[in-house]
Amino acid sequence: MKAIFKAIKDKWDAEATLNPYKLYFESAPQKASMPYVVYLLVTGIPEFTMNTRMEDDRIQFSIFSSKNSSEEAQDIFEKLIAVFDDVVLTITGYSPVLFERAERVPTKTPEEAWQYNVEYHLLNQKQ
């Protein structure tokens, strides 16, 4: 599993359009300045078919922006999907099969910040 998280972080860091925004794994520090993005595992289900072992995962990216309008969060969302929709990641120990956007949910938090949750469905074959 660590290899999948590392591949996502490596891809983020390699993209000039995304690396101006800080990417955190699972949670951001309490004093993190916005905008930033958090990614985490929502679900992970191992699958076994005949002689094949697969990892069937849902990864969520949460975009946080303190702007009054959702425009900044939407801009980051557009950059994120340009990079990650149907991406083929280099994952040590796995052969990527699928990296597909499943859904997005934009909300305004009680603290008046914008949060865009974007989920991806990943399917990777264990080598």
N, C-alpha and C positions, 0 to 999 in steps of 0.2 A: 504494500500500500504506500509506503514512503516513496517508492519510485514514481508512483503516479503523481503525488503531490509535488515532488521535485521537478517532474517534467512540466507541470503546469507553471510553476514558479520560473523555471528556465525560459519557457516560451514567453511569459509576461516580460521578463527582464530583457529579452532579445528584441522586443517590439518598441520602436521609438515612439509610437503613438500612445502606448500604455505606460511606459516606465516613468513618466512624470507623476503618476499617481502611485502612492504607496500601496503595496499588496501585503496583507497580513494573513497568516494561516490561523483559522478558527476564531480569533478575536483580536481586536485592535487594543493597543494600550489605552488606558483611561483618558489620557491627555493628548491622544492623536489628533492632529489637525486635519480637518476635512478640506478637500475631498480625499477619500481613500476607499479601498475595496478589501473585503474579507472573503476568503474562500474556505469551504469546509465540506466534509463528507456528510451528506444527508442520509443516504442509505448505501449499504454495500452488501450484495448478495452473491455468494460463490455459486457457480453453476457447474455441473459436471455432466457432460454428454459423451458417452462412449469413452474414448481415451483423451478427451479434451477438457481442460479446466479453464473456466472463464471467470472473470470478475465483472459483475454487473453492478455499476455504481451510479449514484446521483451526486453530482457536485453542484454546490450553490455558490455563486458569486453574489455578494451583497455590496452594492455601491452606496456610499454615504456622502451626502452633500449638505452643507449648511445654508445654501442659498434659498431665498424666499420662493423662487420659481424652480420648477423641476428641470429647467433647461440644462444646467451643468450635469446633473445625473443622467439625463437623456444623451448628452454628448458622450459621456464616458460609456454608457450602454452601447451606443453606435460603434465606438472604437472597439469595445470588448467583443461584440458579435462579429465585427469584420475580421478579427484575429481568430476567435475560437469556434465559430460555426463551422462544423465539419473538418476541423483541424486534424491532422495526423501527427500525434506527438511521438517523440522518441522516448520510450519508456524502457528502462533497463529491466530485462526479464519478462517483457510482455510484447505481444504483437497487437497493435491497435486495430480494432474492428470498427468501432463507432464512437463518434463524439458529436452528439446531436443536441441542439437546444430544445428543451422540453417546454419551458414556460418562463414568463416574467411577471412579477407583481410589483408595481410601483405603489408606494404609500408615503404619506407624510406622517412623521413620528410626532408624539406629544411634545417633543422638544423643538418642533418646527423645523426639523431637518428632513431631507428627502432620502428615502431608502428604496433602491431598486433591487429586488431579489431575482436573480436569473439562474435557472436550473438547467444543467446539462445531463444528458444520459450518456454514460460511457460504458462501452463493452470492450474488454481487453482479454486476449487469450494468453494464458500463462505459457511461457516457453519451457 
